[in-house]
């Protein structure tokens, strides 16, 4: 399989292709390593309320007491040097309100991401997180008129302290896992959204996250509260420059969908292949609420990410659509969790993964139905595509069913890029490269069609670049 | 008695083993001592506390007599009775090339399919098995009728061990039946070595008494071109963990595993299957079915692992769970670990009550709901029952009928 050997080389040229970073220029940088002093400094610098300061310190104690997970890729996890990480960097003074004020080097970075200026203006609000602090933030006036709050978390904590305090840590408690504890202790930046009852936000709200410092961690914290019968679509995308030292990204995302509310959360991460992406993302859906995750994992060295939806109210619905792409040197350990706590709740998980070269992707999921949650329906589908003799795919779905009036279905398939399909397309006049690209595009099509147009274009371009480097 | 050197020596002496047996058992004892109980965070132990399966001591030898098992049904080639601390009782006339004899602790084949490092229960059995049988089938020999091995005990701990060595191109059926054990612990290990081109049928039947706890490990190593058909039935005991599987070690080996468990009352089952493909062009299939009534619980973990050098493999796995009562609970984890691209692999799992459409159809034909449910469940179990050797079905049908009878009782 000489063609597959060539595919195995994909992403080796990441540095030339996407490798860009700006010279560091920071106003405040915490010393390496974590301690109560660092946490104190972060909280004091931000001028936070007492309860948040205490929450951070308690979370740090939890983090220090908790072991690393003893499952998953324990070898890679053990290689993280927590003492070599900067837990806080403040890039510039304050938060700019207009595009003109955004520093030039940051603008250049966005240029390389390929987001056209016109499109940026078209998009509702762009929260660009550069390093640990939001540096650019604009909200379209009509959103403000609707009473929608869309800001960074630090600002939200200052301007809407009650709202933040009421919901912060209620979906992902600090002690949930090692990395949620770490995030709670040192979080910085991230988005805060509140949508008042009955309000439908028509345009997707969007934020870009970037990492750009040697050994610096990114610990953003996002909280989205959508009130009764309101709806929002939030989009978050990541790309990161390449560095030789490993970087840690440990975000926490909490979504709350009140009765009848609807949240769609679209996220694509394309961290460079030295980043450890260990995030906790979870939603709580009350009566008749609908939460949809659209989750793409393209980059990073190791991603451990299992977005969860807690279906807490009768008739709630959860949906998870994910794509993972693992090239040589990458391990995408991703999945989904659906926790059915109430009767007549429904959920669906569709997971697609591509392992290429010596890449490894794992689906790790949980479907849980508690006693009394009758009438629940859940369906899980996992599809894995292998490209390369040493490509690896794992499937670890767990189903815990404690109620009999339910319907639970799980299916998984593992296959390779089929020679006969390529042959067929070649017989129709396509060259081999185009045939391969077409099959891969077909494989992820159900995912791509759920993305907003500009994201679909970006993802298609990315896949094309990946496949292009692979053959001939 | 604790599991210590003295106990191990007493067991070996009682079974009249030589120094080689004692030495091998003592090596396993060291492995046992070095192994802590598995942590609950390990996924195979997430649903069962290993301490609950660990005998607090090994019973006095010989263990008090268990309930007298009746004669083996059907027309077996050989009937073997395993009891704690005794040489196996062996009846039947065997064709030339087949031997059934006591298993010696020094047998060099022991541990090839289930090494003692696999876990504390396996190490414990290797060190202290107190009844064992070795079945050998010479190359090219075909055995008519099953070799029926029945392991029976009263209370206390019973650690039976079975080793089946099937030569090249030979054919044999082995029934392994676990009975008795009320209030006791059954820690069993079975190893099956299927030589090149051998055809082995293995029928593990777990119908331990109420109150029995058990940890049963079965592993087959299939050489090139060997085929293994396993039909398992798990019915009894209070808390039973069964770990069934095959290593497809030679090119073109195949393994098909069909079976069911039927749980009622407060029974707890924790079953595990594994198909490990180590060689190219193997084929494997698993159909694992669960029927739960009352407050019974089942956890099932099924792994298909395809190693990098095992190219051109086809592997399938299906797990279906029928929950017939409000309080029943099924956990299922069908796992795949695929380390090369040249495979075809699928798995599926479902959890549901009896299909209302099927029930409606039968009720429209005049059956009452309970009868309809029994009929549907009977059909659900049929694929396994249809292929077990003569005698097994007759043995199981009354037990299953009694279980299904109980279905209607709670309404």
HADDOCK unambig.tbl for C-alpha pairs under 7 A between the chains (distance, minus, plus):
assign (segid A and resid 386 and name CA) (segid B and resid 341 and name CA) 4.98 0.50 0.50
assign (segid A and resid 387 and name CA) (segid B and resid 341 and name CA) 6.24 0.50 0.50
assign (segid A and resid 388 and name CA) (segid B and resid 341 and name CA) 6.09 0.50 0.50
assign (segid A and resid 389 and name CA) (segid B and resid 340 and name CA) 5.17 0.50 0.50
assign (segid A and resid 389 and name CA) (segid B and resid 341 and name CA) 5.53 0.50 0.50
assign (segid A and resid 390 and name CA) (segid B and resid 308 and name CA) 6.60 0.50 0.50
assign (segid A and resid 390 and name CA) (segid B and resid 339 and name CA) 6.27 0.50 0.50
assign (segid A and resid 390 and name CA) (segid B and resid 340 and name CA) 5.21 0.50 0.50
assign (segid A and resid 391 and name CA) (segid B and resid 339 and name CA) 6.07 0.50 0.50
assign (segid A and resid 391 and name CA) (segid B and resid 340 and name CA) 5.48 0.50 0.50
assign (segid A and resid 391 and name CA) (segid B and resid 341 and name CA) 6.21 0.50 0.50
assign (segid A and resid 392 and name CA) (segid B and resid 338 and name CA) 5.47 0.50 0.50
assign (segid A and resid 392 and name CA) (segid B and resid 339 and name CA) 4.34 0.50 0.50
assign (segid A and resid 392 and name CA) (segid B and resid 340 and name CA) 5.97 0.50 0.50
assign (segid A and resid 393 and name CA) (segid B and resid 337 and name CA) 5.96 0.50 0.50
assign (segid A and resid 393 and name CA) (segid B and resid 338 and name CA) 5.07 0.50 0.50
assign (segid A and resid 393 and name CA) (segid B and resid 339 and name CA) 6.52 0.50 0.50
assign (segid A and resid 394 and name CA) (segid B and resid 336 and name CA) 5.13 0.50 0.50
assign (segid A and resid 394 and name CA) (segid B and resid 337 and name CA) 4.31 0.50 0.50
assign (segid A and resid 394 and name CA) (segid B and resid 338 and name CA) 6.04 0.50 0.50
assign (segid A and resid 395 and name CA) (segid B and resid 335 and name CA) 5.22 0.50 0.50
assign (segid A and resid 395 and name CA) (segid B and resid 336 and name CA) 4.74 0.50 0.50
assign (segid A and resid 395 and name CA) (segid B and resid 337 and name CA) 6.52 0.50 0.50
assign (segid A and resid 396 and name CA) (segid B and resid 333 and name CA) 6.67 0.50 0.50
assign (segid A and resid 396 and name CA) (segid B and resid 334 and name CA) 6.70 0.50 0.50
assign (segid A and resid 396 and name CA) (segid B and resid 335 and name CA) 4.79 0.50 0.50
assign (segid A and resid 396 and name CA) (segid B and resid 336 and name CA) 6.71 0.50 0.50
assign (segid A and resid 397 and name CA) (segid B and resid 333 and name CA) 5.46 0.50 0.50
assign (segid A and resid 397 and name CA) (segid B and resid 334 and name CA) 6.36 0.50 0.50
assign (segid A and resid 397 and name CA) (segid B and resid 335 and name CA) 6.65 0.50 0.50
assign (segid A and resid 398 and name CA) (segid B and resid 332 and name CA) 5.93 0.50 0.50
assign (segid A and resid 398 and name CA) (segid B and resid 333 and name CA) 4.50 0.50 0.50
assign (segid A and resid 399 and name CA) (segid B and resid 331 and name CA) 5.31 0.50 0.50
assign (segid A and resid 399 and name CA) (segid B and resid 332 and name CA) 5.06 0.50 0.50
assign (segid A and resid 399 and name CA) (segid B and resid 333 and name CA) 6.17 0.50 0.50
assign (segid A and resid 400 and name CA) (segid B and resid 330 and name CA) 6.25 0.50 0.50
assign (segid A and resid 400 and name CA) (segid B and resid 331 and name CA) 4.22 0.50 0.50
assign (segid A and resid 400 and name CA) (segid B and resid 332 and name CA) 6.55 0.50 0.50
assign (segid A and resid 401 and name CA) (segid B and resid 329 and name CA) 5.68 0.50 0.50
assign (segid A and resid 401 and name CA) (segid B and resid 330 and name CA) 5.23 0.50 0.50
assign (segid A and resid 401 and name CA) (segid B and resid 331 and name CA) 5.74 0.50 0.50
assign (segid A and resid 402 and name CA) (segid B and resid 327 and name CA) 6.98 0.50 0.50
assign (segid A and resid 402 and name CA) (segid B and resid 328 and name CA) 6.48 0.50 0.50
assign (segid A and resid 402 and name CA) (segid B and resid 329 and name CA) 4.33 0.50 0.50
assign (segid A and resid 402 and name CA) (segid B and resid 330 and name CA) 6.46 0.50 0.50
assign (segid A and resid 403 and name CA) (segid B and resid 326 and name CA) 5.89 0.50 0.50
assign (segid A and resid 403 and name CA) (segid B and resid 327 and name CA) 6.71 0.50 0.50
assign (segid A and resid 403 and name CA) (segid B and resid 328 and name CA) 6.96 0.50 0.50
assign (segid A and resid 403 and name CA) (segid B and resid 329 and name CA) 6.53 0.50 0.50
assign (segid A and resid 404 and name CA) (segid B and resid 323 and name CA) 5.15 0.50 0.50
assign (segid A and resid 404 and name CA) (segid B and resid 324 and name CA) 6.74 0.50 0.50
assign (segid A and resid 404 and name CA) (segid B and resid 325 and name CA) 6.34 0.50 0.50
assign (segid A and resid 404 and name CA) (segid B and resid 326 and name CA) 5.45 0.50 0.50
assign (segid A and resid 404 and name CA) (segid B and resid 328 and name CA) 6.99 0.50 0.50
assign (segid A and resid 404 and name CA) (segid B and resid 352 and name CA) 6.12 0.50 0.50
assign (segid A and resid 404 and name CA) (segid B and resid 353 and name CA) 5.60 0.50 0.50
assign (segid A and resid 405 and name CA) (segid B and resid 352 and name CA) 6.76 0.50 0.50
assign (segid A and resid 405 and name CA) (segid B and resid 353 and name CA) 6.08 0.50 0.50
assign (segid A and resid 406 and name CA) (segid B and resid 352 and name CA) 5.56 0.50 0.50
assign (segid A and resid 407 and name CA) (segid B and resid 351 and name CA) 6.00 0.50 0.50
assign (segid A and resid 407 and name CA) (segid B and resid 352 and name CA) 4.89 0.50 0.50
assign (segid A and resid 408 and name CA) (segid B and resid 350 and name CA) 5.22 0.50 0.50
assign (segid A and resid 408 and name CA) (segid B and resid 351 and name CA) 4.89 0.50 0.50
assign (segid A and resid 408 and name CA) (segid B and resid 352 and name CA) 6.35 0.50 0.50
assign (segid A and resid 409 and name CA) (segid B and resid 349 and name CA) 5.81 0.50 0.50
assign (segid A and resid 409 and name CA) (segid B and resid 350 and name CA) 4.48 0.50 0.50
assign (segid A and resid 409 and name CA) (segid B and resid 351 and name CA) 6.73 0.50 0.50
assign (segid A and resid 410 and name CA) (segid B and resid 348 and name CA) 5.25 0.50 0.50
assign (segid A and resid 410 and name CA) (segid B and resid 349 and name CA) 4.95 0.50 0.50
assign (segid A and resid 410 and name CA) (segid B and resid 350 and name CA) 6.23 0.50 0.50
assign (segid A and resid 411 and name CA) (segid B and resid 347 and name CA) 5.71 0.50 0.50
assign (segid A and resid 411 and name CA) (segid B and resid 348 and name CA) 4.21 0.50 0.50
assign (segid A and resid 411 and name CA) (segid B and resid 349 and name CA) 6.52 0.50 0.50
assign (segid A and resid 412 and name CA) (segid B and resid 346 and name CA) 5.37 0.50 0.50
assign (segid A and resid 412 and name CA) (segid B and resid 347 and name CA) 5.21 0.50 0.50
assign (segid A and resid 412 and name CA) (segid B and resid 348 and name CA) 6.26 0.50 0.50
assign (segid A and resid 413 and name CA) (segid B and resid 345 and name CA) 5.81 0.50 0.50
assign (segid A and resid 413 and name CA) (segid B and resid 346 and name CA) 4.32 0.50 0.50
assign (segid A and resid 413 and name CA) (segid B and resid 347 and name CA) 6.66 0.50 0.50
assign (segid A and resid 414 and name CA) (segid B and resid 344 and name CA) 6.28 0.50 0.50
assign (segid A and resid 414 and name CA) (segid B and resid 345 and name CA) 5.19 0.50 0.50
assign (segid A and resid 414 and name CA) (segid B and resid 346 and name CA) 6.24 0.50 0.50
assign (segid A and resid 415 and name CA) (segid B and resid 341 and name CA) 6.78 0.50 0.50
assign (segid A and resid 415 and name CA) (segid B and resid 343 and name CA) 6.15 0.50 0.50
assign (segid A and resid 415 and name CA) (segid B and resid 344 and name CA) 5.58 0.50 0.50
assign (segid A and resid 415 and name CA) (segid B and resid 345 and name CA) 6.80 0.50 0.50
assign (segid A and resid 416 and name CA) (segid B and resid 341 and name CA) 5.33 0.50 0.50
assign (segid A and resid 416 and name CA) (segid B and resid 342 and name CA) 6.42 0.50 0.50
